[in-house]
Amino acid sequence: MKIQKALFAALLAGTLIQLPISHLFAQSPLPVQFNELPDPIDKKLINWSGVKSGMQASFVSTDLRFPKSLAPTVEQKDALQIRGWKGEKLNAQVLLWTTEPKENIEVKVTTLSSTNNKLPNTATSTHFLRYVMTDEFGPGCGHRKPENFAASLSPDMLDNLTSYSMEGNTVRPVWIKVAIPREAAAGQYAGTVEISVAGKPFKSLALEVEVIDQTLPESKDWKFHLDQWQHPSAVARVEGVAMWSDAHFKAMEPVMKLLADAGQKVITATVNKDPWNVQTYDPYADMITWTKNSDGTWSYDYQVFDRWINFMSDLGINQMINCYSIIPWNNEIHYLDAKTGKTINVVAKPGTPVFEELWTPFLQDFSKHLKAKGWLEKTNIAIDEREREQMDAALTLMKKVSPELGVSYADNQKTYQRYPESEDISIAVGHPYEKQDILDRQKRGLNSTFYICCSDAFPNQFTFSDPGESTYLGWYALATGFDGLLRWAFNSWVENPLQDSRFRTWPAGDTYIVYPKARTSIRYERMLEGIQDYEKARIVLEKLKAKNDSNQLTALQQAIDKLGNNTRYEGWNTDLNNAKKLLNDISTNL
């Protein structure tokens, strides 16, 4: 492998010496085509003897995942009606199962037409779901060995293949997406899902889409505050490109565009060494180079940081910049010593003299740089789950030397009550909080979200989680008064995310919800569904209040309130679907 010329020059100059050496080299990319891992299911559970021979197809609920090797028990459904607003993205699922091998299966949706109108063919797409290895929740957070947790194959990734071949005695789900154009006329649109095998027609399923005469705002205008942490280093590794190269930014564009399409509001940036102490498969690469000059003064290279912020802003993610972290998980920072040309690693714990000595000049210089770029008002110094003493010391220094900088933190210790003016807080979904505090922050224009991570069994987005949990997140925000959701990883890919979603420390799938090459997942699509519901409900509630329609307002609010539970309960998915139906019913008649 060869080092790119620009990187080699930078390496000689010392400007990239802080990066892990592996990230200076173009590595072998992950393959586009791949085989799924063998199904670890107990063979005694596999019994296809009572299944009709050949291949079958049916619409099935998007709330279900279907094991690859088990004969499905589904009610045959050859027709489906879905409905949504103009500008809304809808989901459907078809299940294929066969007792014998089938080659080159294709699934397509015909043009959706009404009496006088048609939806463009680009409004629909079909995706074979691919199976990844998953595990189970277990104790949640903590180191785990694969052999200690039950493994299974879970359908999760929406692939972009035009055809797929099935083995005998297996199932294959197919995900259907319908994106209703904003300019579409309201009404009933009908078409078919055409399934063919080896070029020959096999079966048609009837699909009807009702376009409700309401319009969803564009994602950039959504009020839901989505904050999913981005991981540039993971993209560089799986694409086999050098860190921060032109090829790297090109590879990141379709991945981060998915985040923008979901209404992401926050750019994740780093200010020094990997703030999470390499708890991911790929270390976070530096975005800002700190240099201690020979005369003892400091200088800071913001070239990568600036390019990253501009890149994400151009995609439409531009409301907030959260910079991690003034309290990294191991309290370590590093800098280039100009005298020796060496990288110096320092433990700088908040409250110590070295902490103030190192962070004071940076915070002051960083504030000046942000102000010059026009970014100061939307930038926060961000902190992740640090204990009270360290938080107090860090925030005290910030108030002293850079009061114009905002602060953001993931909070599991009610820090927000001690610092009520914090610009952006996120409270662990299972952690106690006062709802009135959240509502008071809203009135003052301060942002408050909840976050989910490895410690939360429900609701969550593991690769074994029920699909409806991802939609539940939007409704949970509605019910609790939070402004949105924080999730710690959008694309912190494991070693081979295409085949195995397990990781050494957390339940499977905790580290990412999209796949390389901008492939989405059930979790991403259903999360987007819930965010859209949040926006629709917000709009409908405002209209009902304006009309003084107390009956429908009460009915909708009661349906929302049922979904404010952060522990799994019997009937939660039914409550979710009932609330979704009611929301569409009311909006149809507004």
Disulfide bonds with the S-S distance in Angstrom:
Cys141-Cys454 1.91
